[in-house]
Amino acid sequence: MKSTLPTDLTRFRRIVIKVGSSLVVDPETGVRRSWLESLAADALKLREHGADVLIVSSGAIALGRNRIDSLPRDGKLSLAQSQAAAAIGQIALGRTFDEIFGKLNVATGLVLVTIGDTETRRRYLNARATINSLLEWQAVPIINENDTVATNEIRYGDNDRLAARVATMVDADLLILLSDIDGLYSAPPASDPNAKLIELVPEINDEIKAMAGEAASNLSRGGMVTKIAAAQIATNGGAAMIIASGKKDHPVSAIQSGGTCTFFSPADKPVNQRKKWIAGGLGIDGQIEIDAGAWRAVQAGSSLLPAGVTNVSGAFSRGDTVEIVFEGKKVACGLVQYDFKDADRIAGMQSEGIESVLGENYRVEMIHRDDLVVV
């Protein structure tokens, strides 16, 4: 099936390509070198058209377990086993990319990040500066989650959302997610023969979210659910996103030639750099429910005042990221100006009554408009 989408990739100036574990590693033979060589050739073509290219690659744990005979080739590993396997796999993966791109006279730089490197503002800016320096030097950044130290409680858990965070971090205008599925379908195609490919997604609404299914491969941690979450992060930050299959060689060239894929349009009004960081935040620490009046005010660009808050939940501190919920649906997120205990005490109160509860050092806004993003 040939896509009718205008997927001329030469019009994009900074492109992040995410590749899944099942594309990088064969459970029996290890690294799929010939496929990676075809991907590198595709990346070189994009560079020749003037684009910066970054690659977010899964596969370290899968590759590490492949190299240790005592580890099973499938099934779940313990946390310690996963971390140790990643330590082995990261070296092999980085070396493979370096060798492949080296033959094309292109340098690579391995960047390992944890969730703290994107969710803590100072570390986010440091990671951004490192990646931008690599791009200025005409190197290809190879980015992966640092699974050697990440725990189940402090990890992305999938590289789809990591790739989206990286895309917004570096102001990319296109994110390509390559995996073992060729796009978003109206239902899981493996179980529903009537499922139809959704070629174009102008905006991500509840109907689009309902179409998400589970991961197709036991090597993959991210299914369609995480790809839709990645699309929200990327498109809100001003980047287009494509989901396409990577099963065949030269997968990016296949997109350029009109191959099957799903194209997500970027938001009409992307948020600024600081708000990109807030909007794409994955470390949500609490939830604030609001009434209709507060929701109208937030939509109009106003701050969230305590008077419009109907309920507070979580264990957040001042400066943490919280979800804003209206009628059971997440509608915004922002950096809260109160810790949970005080926010709960003043929820629903008019501004003039707050001082009597908290004293003269109170803040008028629960969340200031500069720290608030509608999603």
Kinemage of the C-alpha trace (Angstrom):
@kinemage 1
@onewidth
@group {chain A} dominant
@subgroup {mainchain}
@vectorlist {calphas} color= white
{ca met a 1} P 0.000 0.000 0.000
{ca lys a 2} L 1.478 3.326 -1.043
{ca ser a 3} L 0.847 6.324 1.190
{ca thr a 4} L -0.760 9.441 -0.229
{ca leu a 5} L 0.835 11.640 2.422
{ca pro a 6} L 3.236 14.447 1.424
{ca thr a 7} L 6.126 12.850 3.346
{ca asp a 8} L 8.969 14.719 1.672
{ca leu a 9} L 11.548 14.364 4.405
{ca thr a 10} L 13.947 16.811 2.735
{ca arg a 11} L 11.869 19.728 4.028
{ca phe a 12} L 12.761 18.946 7.653
{ca arg a 13} L 15.880 20.478 9.178
{ca arg a 14} L 16.347 18.443 12.365
{ca ile a 15} L 15.161 14.833 12.544
{ca val a 16} L 15.125 12.367 15.439
{ca ile a 17} L 14.879 8.699 14.429
{ca lys a 18} L 13.918 6.160 17.077
{ca val a 19} L 14.622 2.482 16.436
{ca gly a 20} L 13.150 -0.323 18.512
{ca ser a 21} L 14.952 -3.306 20.040
{ca ser a 22} L 13.452 -5.826 17.633
{ca leu a 23} L 14.921 -3.873 14.709
{ca val a 24} L 18.419 -3.559 16.186
{ca val a 25} L 18.860 -7.013 17.718
{ca asp a 26} L 18.044 -10.500 16.484
{ca pro a 27} L 17.516 -12.809 19.499
{ca glu a 28} L 19.620 -15.536 17.893
{ca thr a 29} L 22.363 -13.729 15.979
{ca gly a 30} L 22.786 -10.424 17.839
{ca val a 31} L 23.148 -7.028 16.138
{ca arg a 32} L 21.386 -6.707 12.789
{ca arg a 33} L 24.377 -4.972 11.242
{ca ser a 34} L 23.207 -4.937 7.622
{ca trp a 35} L 19.945 -3.274 8.652
{ca leu a 36} L 21.798 -0.673 10.721
{ca glu a 37} L 24.056 -0.007 7.736
{ca ser a 38} L 20.972 0.713 5.634
{ca leu a 39} L 19.668 3.044 8.341
{ca ala a 40} L 23.006 4.880 8.419
{ca ala a 41} L 22.869 5.271 4.631
{ca asp a 42} L 19.387 6.778 4.984
{ca ala a 43} L 20.642 9.150 7.675
{ca leu a 44} L 23.498 10.236 5.430
{ca lys a 45} L 21.015 11.106 2.654
{ca leu a 46} L 19.074 13.311 5.078
{ca arg a 47} L 22.303 15.028 6.111
{ca glu a 48} L 23.171 15.649 2.462
{ca his a 49} L 19.888 17.564 2.194
{ca gly a 50} L 20.959 19.762 5.109
{ca ala a 51} L 19.238 18.040 8.031
{ca asp a 52} L 20.692 17.285 11.450
{ca val a 53} L 20.021 13.646 12.366
{ca leu a 54} L 19.824 12.111 15.844
{ca ile a 55} L 19.179 8.447 16.603
{ca val a 56} L 17.462 7.160 19.730
{ca ser a 57} L 18.254 3.455 19.836
{ca ser a 58} L 16.847 0.677 21.966
{ca gly a 59} L 18.541 -2.684 22.163
{ca ala a 60} L 21.207 -2.531 24.874
{ca ile a 61} L 19.542 -5.017 27.213
{ca ala a 62} L 18.538 -7.310 24.346
{ca leu a 63} L 22.076 -7.254 22.971
{ca gly a 64} L 23.667 -7.771 26.386
{ca arg a 65} L 21.528 -10.813 27.190
{ca asn a 66} L 22.393 -12.215 23.762
{ca arg a 67} L 26.089 -12.159 24.687
{ca ile a 68} L 25.729 -13.960 28.030
{ca asp a 69} L 25.054 -17.675 27.526
{ca ser a 70} L 23.533 -18.151 30.975
{ca leu a 71} L 20.755 -15.609 30.327
{ca pro a 72} L 17.518 -16.723 28.627
{ca arg a 73} L 16.873 -15.311 25.143
{ca asp a 74} L 13.320 -14.322 26.030
{ca gly a 75} L 11.242 -13.775 29.134
{ca lys a 76} L 11.643 -11.211 31.905
{ca leu a 77} L 14.969 -10.470 33.585
{ca ser a 78} L 15.380 -9.255 37.156
{ca leu a 79} L 16.303 -5.599 37.634
{ca ala a 80} L 19.916 -6.482 38.468
{ca gln a 81} L 20.157 -8.747 35.417
{ca ser a 82} L 18.692 -6.034 33.155
{ca gln a 83} L 21.125 -3.433 34.445
{ca ala a 84} L 24.115 -5.723 33.998
{ca ala a 85} L 22.963 -6.806 30.539
{ca ala a 86} L 22.622 -3.135 29.580
{ca ala a 87} L 26.186 -2.461 30.732
{ca ile a 88} L 27.422 -5.090 28.288
{ca gly a 89} L 25.017 -4.157 25.519
{ca gln a 90} L 25.677 -0.408 25.598
{ca ile a 91} L 29.362 -0.930 24.786
{ca ala a 92} L 28.564 -3.263 21.904
{ca leu a 93} L 25.786 -1.023 20.586
{ca gly a 94} L 27.898 2.134 20.731
{ca arg a 95} L 30.812 0.379 19.032
{ca thr a 96} L 28.541 -0.905 16.261
{ca phe a 97} L 27.131 2.535 15.485
{ca asp a 98} L 30.611 4.038 15.574
{ca glu a 99} L 31.964 1.449 13.139
{ca ile a 100} L 29.031 1.766 10.741
{ca phe a 101} L 29.008 5.563 10.622
{ca gly a 102} L 32.804 5.626 10.676
{ca lys a 103} L 32.834 3.883 7.303
{ca leu a 104} L 30.784 6.845 6.049
{ca asn a 105} L 33.283 9.309 7.580
{ca val a 106} L 30.722 10.454 10.131
{ca ala a 107} L 31.482 10.660 13.862
{ca thr a 108} L 29.002 9.479 16.486
{ca gly a 109} L 28.537 10.412 20.126
{ca leu a 110} L 26.884 8.107 22.674
{ca val a 111} L 24.564 9.972 25.065
{ca leu a 112} L 23.067 7.942 27.928
{ca val a 113} L 20.295 9.646 29.888
{ca thr a 114} L 18.026 8.877 32.803
{ca ile a 115} L 14.616 10.381 33.426
{ca gly a 116} L 16.229 12.924 35.761
{ca asp a 117} L 18.202 14.337 32.828
{ca thr a 118} L 14.983 15.493 31.168
{ca glu a 119} L 12.736 16.094 34.169
{ca thr a 120} L 15.168 18.221 36.211
{ca arg a 121} L 15.462 21.601 34.509
{ca arg a 122} L 19.203 22.169 35.058
{ca arg a 123} L 20.123 18.670 33.874
{ca tyr a 124} L 17.746 19.063 30.918
{ca leu a 125} L 19.605 22.187 29.803
{ca asn a 126} L 22.970 20.446 30.251
{ca ala a 127} L 21.875 17.466 28.135
{ca arg a 128} L 20.525 19.836 25.500
{ca ala a 129} L 23.833 21.703 25.337
{ca thr a 130} L 25.787 18.448 24.944
{ca ile a 131} L 23.600 17.211 22.097
{ca asn a 132} L 23.661 20.583 20.345
{ca ser a 133} L 27.473 20.586 20.516
{ca leu a 134} L 27.588 17.158 18.857
{ca leu a 135} L 25.326 18.432 16.089
{ca glu a 136} L 27.476 21.538 15.604
{ca trp a 137} L 30.451 19.185 15.125
{ca gln a 138} L 28.487 17.275 12.468
{ca ala a 139} L 28.417 14.155 14.642
{ca val a 140} L 25.364 11.899 14.929
{ca pro a 141} L 24.179 11.639 18.559
{ca ile a 142} L 23.217 8.063 19.511
{ca ile a 143} L 20.901 8.373 22.498
{ca asn a 144} L 19.567 5.717 24.850
{ca glu a 145} L 18.208 5.457 28.359
{ca asn a 146} L 20.959 4.609 30.826
{ca asp a 147} L 19.500 1.259 31.817
{ca thr a 148} L 22.609 0.411 33.843
{ca val a 149} L 21.451 2.717 36.646
{ca ala a 150} L 17.754 3.308 35.934
{ca thr a 151} L 15.354 1.507 38.273
{ca asn a 152} L 11.719 0.627 37.714
{ca glu a 153} L 10.671 3.661 39.754
{ca ile a 154} L 12.862 6.193 37.922
{ca arg a 155} L 12.888 5.248 34.276
{ca tyr a 156} L 11.124 6.000 31.026
{ca gly a 157} L 10.452 2.328 30.451
{ca asp a 158} L 10.261 2.930 26.704
{ca asn a 159} L 12.280 4.876 24.175
{ca asp a 160} L 9.252 6.296 22.348
{ca arg a 161} L 8.668 8.957 24.977
{ca leu a 162} L 12.398 9.430 25.468
{ca ala a 163} L 12.695 10.146 21.740
{ca ala a 164} L 9.854 12.661 21.948
{ca arg a 165} L 11.499 14.380 24.908
{ca val a 166} L 14.768 14.556 22.981
{ca ala a 167} L 12.938 15.942 19.929
{ca thr a 168} L 11.463 18.812 21.921
{ca met a 169} L 14.721 19.335 23.807
{ca val a 170} L 16.689 20.004 20.605
{ca asp a 171} L 13.883 21.773 18.669
{ca ala a 172} L 13.571 18.973 16.113
{ca asp a 173} L 10.855 19.448 13.509
{ca leu a 174} L 10.350 15.718 12.833
{ca leu a 175} L 10.344 12.566 14.954
{ca ile a 176} L 10.294 9.179 13.194
{ca leu a 177} L 9.364 6.119 15.260
{ca leu a 178} L 10.506 2.924 13.526
{ca ser a 179} L 9.204 -0.331 14.978
{ca asp a 180} L 7.558 -3.602 13.985
{ca ile a 181} L 4.257 -1.924 13.038
{ca asp a 182} L 3.765 0.362 10.056
{ca gly a 183} L 1.390 2.904 11.549
{ca leu a 184} L -1.631 3.597 13.729
{ca tyr a 185} L -4.666 1.448 12.992
{ca ser a 186} L -8.306 1.868 13.972
{ca ala a 187} L -7.911 -1.371 15.979
{ca pro a 188} L -5.053 -3.814 16.650
{ca pro a 189} L -4.460 -5.297 13.164
{ca ala a 190} L -3.186 -8.607 14.557
{ca ser a 191} L -6.592 -9.377 16.092
{ca asp a 192} L -8.995 -7.376 13.912
{ca pro a 193} L -8.943 -8.089 10.144
{ca asn a 194} L -11.104 -5.007 9.556
{ca ala a 195} L -8.605 -2.626 11.143
{ca lys a 196} L -7.818 0.356 8.921
{ca leu a 197} L -4.624 2.369 8.748
{ca ile a 198} L -4.956 5.966 9.927
{ca glu a 199} L -2.648 7.822 7.518
{ca leu a 200} L -3.030 11.341 8.888
{ca val a 201} L -3.651 12.502 12.467
{ca pro a 202} L -4.266 16.290 12.489
{ca glu a 203} L -4.667 16.281 16.279
{ca ile a 204} L -4.583 13.766 19.095
{ca asn a 205} L -8.032 13.401 20.622
{ca asp a 206} L -9.813 10.764 22.706
{ca glu a 207} L -10.704 8.752 19.592
{ca ile a 208} L -7.044 8.513 18.572
{ca lys a 209} L -6.003 7.503 22.083
{ca ala a 210} L -8.639 4.739 22.093
{ca met a 211} L -7.022 3.135 19.039
{ca ala a 212} L -3.773 2.336 20.867
{ca gly a 213} L -2.891 -1.344 21.380
{ca glu a 214} L -0.117 -3.311 23.080
{ca ala a 215} L 3.469 -4.070 22.071
{ca ala a 216} L 3.807 -6.489 19.158
{ca ser a 217} L 7.199 -7.947 20.148
{ca asn a 218} L 8.488 -9.436 23.399
{ca leu a 219} L 11.685 -7.422 22.898
{ca ser a 220} L 9.697 -4.161 22.952
{ca arg a 221} L 8.628 -2.289 26.061
{ca gly a 222} L 6.640 0.331 24.123
{ca gly a 223} L 3.355 -0.417 22.385
{ca met a 224} L 1.043 1.960 20.543
{ca val a 225} L 0.034 3.538 23.865
{ca thr a 226} L 3.542 4.920 24.341
{ca lys a 227} L 3.712 6.016 20.700
{ca ile a 228} L 0.559 8.122 21.119
{ca ala a 229} L 2.022 9.573 24.325
{ca ala a 230} L 5.199 10.382 22.374
{ca ala a 231} L 3.121 12.005 19.640
{ca gln a 232} L 1.472 14.295 22.197
{ca ile a 233} L 4.840 15.409 23.530
{ca ala a 234} L 6.384 15.910 20.096
{ca thr a 235} L 3.475 17.646 18.371
{ca asn a 236} L 2.817 19.971 21.322
{ca gly a 237} L 6.467 20.976 21.007
{ca gly a 238} L 6.076 21.842 17.321
{ca ala a 239} L 7.442 18.657 15.709
{ca ala a 240} L 5.676 16.406 13.228
{ca met a 241} L 5.819 12.686 13.957
{ca ile a 242} L 5.765 9.569 11.783
{ca ile a 243} L 5.131 5.963 12.806
{ca ala a 244} L 6.495 3.519 10.232
{ca ser a 245} L 7.757 -0.030 9.950
{ca gly a 246} L 11.463 -0.708 10.169
{ca lys a 247} L 11.277 -4.359 9.170
{ca lys a 248} L 12.859 -3.817 5.748
{ca asp a 249} L 16.204 -2.270 4.857
{ca his a 250} L 16.357 1.487 4.213
{ca pro a 251} L 13.205 2.231 6.264
{ca val a 252} L 13.575 6.021 6.091
{ca ser a 253} L 14.009 5.980 2.322
{ca ala a 254} L 10.824 3.892 2.179
{ca ile a 255} L 8.945 6.716 3.920
{ca gln a 256} L 10.430 9.231 1.481
{ca ser a 257} L 9.216 7.045 -1.408
{ca gly a 258} L 5.630 7.071 -0.130
{ca gly a 259} L 5.657 3.891 1.944
{ca thr a 260} L 2.959 3.061 4.471
{ca cys a 261} L 3.033 5.191 7.630
{ca thr a 262} L 1.016 7.424 9.919
{ca phe a 263} L 1.810 11.144 9.942
{ca phe a 264} L 0.995 13.273 13.006
{ca ser a 265} L 0.751 16.991 12.292
{ca pro a 266} L 2.507 19.419 14.640
{ca ala a 267} L 0.416 21.685 16.832
{ca asp a 268} L -0.717 24.945 15.242
{ca lys a 269} L 0.670 26.932 18.167
{ca pro a 270} L 3.669 25.112 19.643
{ca val a 271} L 4.698 26.189 23.118
{ca asn a 272} L 7.963 27.978 23.896
{ca gln a 273} L 11.092 26.127 25.009
{ca arg a 274} L 10.440 26.314 28.752
{ca lys a 275} L 6.833 25.255 28.320
{ca lys a 276} L 7.960 22.397 26.065
{ca trp a 277} L 9.854 21.082 29.070
{ca ile a 278} L 6.788 21.450 31.295
{ca ala a 279} L 4.339 19.994 28.770
{ca gly a 280} L 6.515 16.976 28.025
{ca gly a 281} L 7.167 16.195 31.667
{ca leu a 282} L 6.857 12.532 32.619
{ca gly a 283} L 7.395 12.931 36.364
{ca ile a 284} L 3.847 13.928 37.410
{ca asp a 285} L 3.706 14.360 41.177
{ca gly a 286} L 0.039 15.126 41.786
{ca gln a 287} L -3.332 16.148 40.446
{ca ile a 288} L -5.451 19.266 40.778
{ca glu a 289} L -9.120 19.144 39.787
{ca ile a 290} L -10.760 22.397 38.670
{ca asp a 291} L -14.249 23.743 37.978
{ca ala a 292} L -15.673 25.093 34.712
{ca gly a 293} L -14.828 28.704 35.507
{ca ala a 294} L -11.196 27.901 36.188
{ca trp a 295} L -10.975 25.837 32.995
{ca arg a 296} L -12.308 28.762 30.943
{ca ala a 297} L -9.738 31.054 32.564
{ca val a 298} L -6.868 28.644 31.921
{ca gln a 299} L -7.906 28.268 28.273
{ca ala a 300} L -7.882 32.054 27.968
{ca gly a 301} L -4.279 32.189 29.210
{ca ser a 302} L -4.880 33.118 32.846
{ca ser a 303} L -3.242 31.679 35.940
{ca leu a 304} L -4.958 28.984 37.984
{ca leu a 305} L -6.283 30.492 41.211
{ca pro a 306} L -7.157 28.509 44.351
{ca ala a 307} L -10.816 29.562 44.007
{ca gly a 308} L -11.267 27.329 40.972
{ca val a 309} L -9.738 24.227 42.564
{ca thr a 310} L -12.213 21.535 43.630
{ca asn a 311} L -9.844 18.766 44.756
{ca val a 312} L -6.126 18.127 45.299
{ca ser a 313} L -4.360 14.763 45.390
{ca gly a 314} L -0.789 13.474 45.400
{ca ala a 315} L 2.300 14.215 47.479
{ca phe a 316} L 3.836 17.156 45.653
{ca ser a 317} L 6.068 19.982 46.801
{ca arg a 318} L 6.302 23.525 45.545
{ca gly a 319} L 7.793 23.557 42.023
{ca asp a 320} L 6.690 20.015 41.159
{ca thr a 321} L 4.735 19.207 38.002
{ca val a 322} L 1.046 18.425 38.501
{ca glu a 323} L -1.817 17.505 36.176
{ca ile a 324} L -4.820 19.784 35.842
{ca val a 325} L -8.035 17.781 35.517
{ca phe a 326} L -11.490 18.967 34.431
{ca glu a 327} L -14.458 16.575 34.407
{ca gly a 328} L -12.148 13.579 34.806
{ca lys a 329} L -9.863 14.471 31.895
{ca lys a 330} L -6.310 15.841 31.964
{ca val a 331} L -6.501 19.255 30.302
{ca ala a 332} L -3.267 20.957 31.369
{ca cys a 333} L -0.165 20.619 33.496
{ca gly a 334} L 2.035 23.054 35.338
{ca leu a 335} L 4.486 23.825 38.114
{ca val a 336} L 2.538 24.254 41.333
{ca gln a 337} L 3.370 27.121 43.710
{ca tyr a 338} L 2.277 25.313 46.885
{ca asp a 339} L 3.102 21.997 48.482
{ca phe a 340} L 0.264 19.498 48.781
{ca lys a 341} L -0.653 20.271 52.371
{ca asp a 342} L -1.116 24.014 51.790
{ca ala a 343} L -2.753 23.520 48.372
{ca asp a 344} L -5.327 21.251 49.984
{ca arg a 345} L -5.995 23.784 52.764
{ca ile a 346} L -6.761 26.650 50.372
{ca ala a 347} L -8.532 24.743 47.582
{ca gly a 348} L -11.716 26.615 46.643
{ca met a 349} L -10.815 29.742 48.628
{ca gln a 350} L -11.025 33.296 47.306
{ca ser a 351} L -7.716 35.169 47.279
{ca glu a 352} L -8.663 37.505 50.119
{ca gly a 353} L -9.205 34.581 52.476
{ca ile a 354} L -5.885 32.837 51.904
{ca glu a 355} L -3.838 35.153 54.117
{ca ser a 356} L -5.893 34.216 57.161
{ca val a 357} L -4.974 30.578 56.589
{ca leu a 358} L -1.357 30.773 55.382
{ca gly a 359} L -0.175 34.163 56.620
{ca glu a 360} L 1.121 37.144 54.691
{ca asn a 361} L 3.601 35.182 52.556
{ca tyr a 362} L 0.899 33.466 50.501
{ca arg a 363} L 0.888 33.443 46.668
{ca val a 364} L -2.182 34.525 44.738
{ca glu a 365} L -1.827 31.821 42.056
{ca met a 366} L -1.949 28.083 42.583
{ca ile a 367} L -0.119 27.835 39.232
{ca his a 368} L 1.148 30.937 37.437
{ca arg a 369} L 0.234 31.252 33.761
{ca asp a 370} L 3.943 31.251 32.808
{ca asp a 371} L 4.223 27.782 34.353
{ca leu a 372} L 0.962 26.418 32.917
{ca val a 373} L 0.465 24.525 29.651
{ca val a 374} L -2.813 23.360 28.129
{ca val a 375} L -2.408 19.859 26.659
